[in-house]
Amino acid sequence: MALLRVTNKEWKSHMIQHQRQIDIEAPPEKVFGLIETMPNKFPVYKILETKPFLFLRLLFVDGFRAAIEAMKFEKSNDALVLKIGDSMGPFQLTELEKPFKYVFTFRSFFFNCQTGYWLSSNGNRTTLYFDLIAKDPKIMEKVYWFFVKPIHGLLANKVLKVIKGKVENKYSA
């Protein structure tokens, strides 16, 4: 069940869409609460958050200037709550609907898209979707995506597993 749908067939034939999902044994309010307050909105591996790896990640995502700027920024380990319009690097929070939608617009030198989290509920179980959609990618974005898609898939799965682990550990306690 894709929560971010594009119904126009012409758009679908040209767009890039990448979706991952996971079921979590907790109500959507608990899952959303974690996502909303996480200092890193896309948690993967802690080592990738260290400055040398963060520099490389940003270099390949948003170019040299963004990577240099990130090296000057001191990240907090406390909660980070964003409001509509707030930015986190090349990500700008553009949609927020508690407890079902937390969406960013991503604009970089290499790629532009919409990405984020959508939640659906079935009692005390939540399905968490992690989507990426580029509605009208340019040829260079398609080439970039061809090379990045396998890595994105691995990292997206890891993000979902990290969130699931944190929520289920916190909620079951």
C-alpha positions in Angstrom: 0.0 0.0 0.0 1.9 3.1 -1.2 0.8 6.1 0.7 2.5 8.5 -1.7 0.8 7.8 -5.0 1.0 9.4 -8.3 -2.1 8.6 -10.3 -1.3 10.2 -13.7 0.1 7.4 -15.9 2.3 9.9 -17.8 4.0 11.0 -14.6 4.5 7.4 -13.5 6.3 6.4 -16.7 8.9 9.2 -16.1 9.3 9.3 -12.4 11.6 7.5 -10.0 9.9 5.8 -7.1 11.6 3.7 -4.4 9.7 2.4 -1.4 10.6 0.3 1.6 8.3 -0.7 4.5 8.4 -2.5 7.8 5.8 -3.5 10.4 6.4 -2.3 14.0 4.6 -3.6 17.1 3.6 -0.2 18.4 0.8 2.4 17.6 1.6 5.1 15.1 1.8 7.8 17.7 4.8 6.1 19.3 6.5 5.5 16.0 5.9 9.1 14.9 7.0 10.4 18.2 10.4 8.8 17.8 10.8 10.0 14.2 9.8 13.5 15.1 12.4 13.8 17.9 15.3 11.8 16.5 18.4 14.0 16.1 19.2 12.1 12.9 16.1 11.8 10.9 17.6 9.0 8.8 19.6 6.8 11.2 21.8 4.1 9.8 25.1 3.2 11.3 26.7 5.4 14.0 30.1 5.3 12.2 28.5 7.0 9.2 27.6 10.0 11.4 31.3 10.6 12.3 32.9 13.6 10.5 35.0 11.7 7.9 32.1 9.5 6.8 29.6 12.4 7.0 31.9 14.4 4.8 31.9 11.6 2.2 28.2 11.1 2.3 27.4 14.7 1.8 30.1 15.0 -0.9 28.3 12.4 -3.0 24.8 13.7 -2.1 25.1 17.4 -2.2 28.6 18.3 -3.4 31.8 19.7 -2.0 30.4 22.9 -0.5 27.8 21.1 1.5 30.3 18.6 2.8 32.7 21.4 3.9 29.8 23.3 5.7 28.8 20.1 7.5 32.2 19.7 9.0 31.7 23.1 10.8 28.4 22.0 12.3 28.3 20.4 15.8 25.5 17.8 15.9 23.5 17.5 19.1 22.6 14.1 20.5 19.5 15.5 22.0 16.1 15.6 20.4 15.7 17.5 17.2 12.1 18.7 16.4 11.6 20.3 13.1 8.7 22.5 11.9 7.4 22.8 8.4 10.0 24.8 6.4 13.0 23.8 8.7 16.0 22.4 6.9 18.5 19.7 7.8 21.3 20.0 5.1 19.7 19.5 1.7 16.5 18.2 3.4 13.6 20.6 4.0 10.6 19.4 6.0 7.6 20.1 3.7 4.8 17.9 5.1 3.9 17.0 8.6 0.7 15.3 9.6 0.8 13.7 13.0 1.0 10.7 13.3 0.9 9.7 9.7 3.3 11.7 7.5 6.8 13.2 7.9 8.0 14.3 4.5 11.1 16.2 3.2 11.9 17.8 -0.1 15.4 17.0 -1.0 17.3 19.3 -3.3 20.9 18.8 -4.1 23.4 19.4 -6.9 22.9 15.8 -8.1 19.3 14.9 -7.3 15.9 16.4 -6.4 13.1 14.4 -4.8 10.6 14.0 -2.1 11.4 11.5 0.7 10.2 10.7 4.1 8.0 8.5 6.3 4.4 7.5 6.0 2.6 5.5 8.6 -0.5 3.4 8.5 -2.2 1.8 11.5 -3.7 -1.6 12.3 -4.6 -1.4 16.0 -1.3 -1.5 17.9 0.7 -2.4 14.8 2.1 0.3 12.5 3.4 -0.1 9.0 6.2 2.4 8.4 6.9 3.3 4.8 10.1 5.0 3.7 9.5 6.5 0.2 11.5 8.4 -2.3 9.9 10.0 -5.3 11.4 12.1 -8.1 8.4 13.1 -10.2 10.2 14.5 -13.2 13.9 13.6 -13.1 16.3 15.0 -15.6 18.6 12.6 -17.5 21.6 13.2 -15.1 19.3 12.5 -12.1 18.3 9.2 -13.8 22.0 8.3 -14.3 22.8 9.3 -10.7 19.9 7.2 -9.4 21.0 4.2 -11.5 24.3 4.1 -9.5 22.8 5.1 -6.1 19.7 3.0 -6.0 21.4 -0.3 -4.7 23.1 1.6 -1.9 19.9 3.6 -1.1 18.0 0.3 -0.8 20.4 -1.1 1.7 20.5 2.1 3.7 16.7 2.5 3.6 16.2 -1.0 4.9 18.7 -0.3 7.7 16.9 3.0 8.6 13.6 1.2 9.0 15.2 -1.6 11.1 16.9 1.0 13.4 13.6 2.8 13.9 11.7 -0.4 14.5 14.3 -1.5 17.1 14.2 1.8 18.9 10.4 2.0 19.0 9.8 -1.6 20.0 12.5 -1.5 22.8 11.1 1.8 24.1 7.5 0.8 23.8 7.8 -2.7 25.3 9.7 -1.3 28.3 
